[in-house]
Amino acid sequence: MTRILITGATGSLGRRIVARAVADGHTVLGTHVRALDETAAPLGNAPVPPDDGHPVNAASPDVTTLPGATAASSRDEPSTAQDAQRRRPDEPATTAGAASMTQGGVSMVRMDIRDVDAVRAVIGTFRPEIVIHAAAGRDRNDWPATADGAANVAAASAGRARLVHVSSDAIFSGRAGREYTEDDDPDPIYPYGAAKAAAETAVRAIDPGAAVVRTSLILGDGNGAHERLTHDLAAGRVDGALYTDEIRKPIHVDDLAAALLELGLGEYRGVLNVAGADAVSRYELGVLVARRDGLDVGRLRSATSAGRPGDLRLDIGRAEKILHTRLRGAHEFMAAPLG
Ligand SMILES: NC(=O)c1ccc[n+]([C@@H]2O[C@H](COP(=O)([O-])OP(=O)(O)OC[C@H]3O[C@@H](n4cnc5c(N)ncnc54)[C@H](OP(=O)(O)O)[C@@H]3O)[C@@H](O)[C@H]2O)c1
């Protein structure tokens, strides 16, 4: 059993990492930043979360809840890392020692990654062996959370815990005309990609032993941004079109969660591409979602992008060699009905 801190545990990826880590028997502490009672809405009612800057779904702030979570208020419990730090020094650094509350049976603590002291306090109290950094600004233009936040997590983890940092194919312009390897330097062309590139640079400089995982569109459990967007487009709740010339290698959220945990327990240092096996366009991916979920494919409109990163395919050859986790392609995992 390993002590694992998972940042962004209320996010679409983070909660699946939490679920997997708990199922594997690890001692888990998840972090969030918004009040949990604000985020505890049923998944089915949650609006589309912003993803990597796709223009047609930049609509509303999203609400999420951990699987099986119940709405709960933590007002009468310690709610900040500083609160956690104020516990007696002789108190054992158990999960509960750092947690402000539990949600869905998972210990959770509020921790703003823009605040390095708060991050240090949580890590100092919980004393994780592994930190999986899956938090990023919900507003994808939130540089302090996405870039500075990653630096803060790396600074607090270095020398204390093994760090696995989640990065993105959005660090690239998509103009290379070939798959990107781990050796390619970022050449971002929009703010979110620049923030993720800055985050990588900071993490690698501060903690060279960290694993930096470049991934692609994340979906598969019905809660991914692209799945929500496809539903909204098919239902006419959102007006827009899906790009035919933005090509990526989407990954199933549970494959990514498993890979991140496997990397956390391993020793891989540096950048690793962890994406799905199939390259598809945004439009093709929407069609796969629509077919799986019984939506009217004819209601999905296609378009070409203007100035967006185009060909963001990641070469996953190295990951396929070193990971036990199998990285399924979108055609395979979208063929299965939602569980
Ligand atoms: N979604 C994709 O398709 C995709 C693709 C490639 C890479 N990624 C990367 O994968 C990771 C997870 O993405 P996601 O889509 O699952 O994220 P998400 O659903 O947008 O969730 C973001 C998480 O970060 C937390 N957070 C936001 N601002 C914070 C702050 N200032 N301090 C502490 N926590 C903060 C949020 O907490 P609250 O719930 O409390 O707000 C939430 O738990 C991110 O690093 C993202 O850049 C995502």
The ligand as a Gaussian input file, in Angstrom:
#p B3LYP/6-31G(d) Opt

LIG

0 1
 N       -9.223000      17.031000     -20.612000
 C       -8.397000      16.755000     -21.613000
 O       -8.809000      16.335000     -22.700000
 C       -6.904000      16.931000     -21.402000
 C       -6.035000      16.667000     -22.470000
 C       -4.648000      16.737000     -22.267000
 C       -4.149000      17.060000     -21.012000
 N       -5.003000      17.337000     -20.000000
 C       -4.448000      17.635000     -18.669000
 O       -4.927000      16.628000     -17.795000
 C       -5.082000      17.175000     -16.484000
 C       -6.499000      16.915000     -15.997000
 O       -7.395000      17.570000     -16.881000
 P       -8.976000      17.516000     -16.626000
 O       -9.633000      17.854000     -17.922000
 O       -9.314000      16.248000     -15.924000
 O       -9.150000      18.735000     -15.626000
 P      -10.507000      19.374000     -15.119000
 O      -11.641000      18.402000     -15.273000
 O      -10.648000      20.726000     -15.738000
 O      -10.228000      19.546000     -13.544000
 C       -9.274000      20.467000     -13.090000
 C       -8.877000      20.062000     -11.678000
 O       -7.859000      20.973000     -11.222000
 C       -8.317000      21.572000     -10.019000
 N       -7.852000      22.954000      -9.946000
 C       -8.151000      23.982000     -10.768000
 N       -7.531000      25.106000     -10.353000
 C       -6.832000      24.778000      -9.226000
 C       -6.035000      25.498000      -8.305000
 N       -5.777000      26.810000      -8.467000
 N       -5.502000      24.835000      -7.257000
 C       -5.750000      23.507000      -7.084000
 N       -6.506000      22.766000      -7.912000
 C       -7.045000      23.400000      -8.971000
 C       -9.832000      21.513000     -10.060000
 O      -10.342000      21.587000      -8.738000
 P      -11.878000      22.068000      -8.490000
 O      -12.775000      20.923000      -8.895000
 O      -11.918000      22.279000      -7.024000
 O      -12.087000      23.279000      -9.337000
 C      -10.037000      20.133000     -10.684000
 O       -9.890000      19.130000      -9.713000
 C       -4.701000      18.651000     -16.600000
 O       -3.324000      18.793000     -16.265000
 C       -4.895000      18.955000     -18.078000
 O       -4.060000      20.031000     -18.478000
 C       -6.374000      17.286000     -20.158000

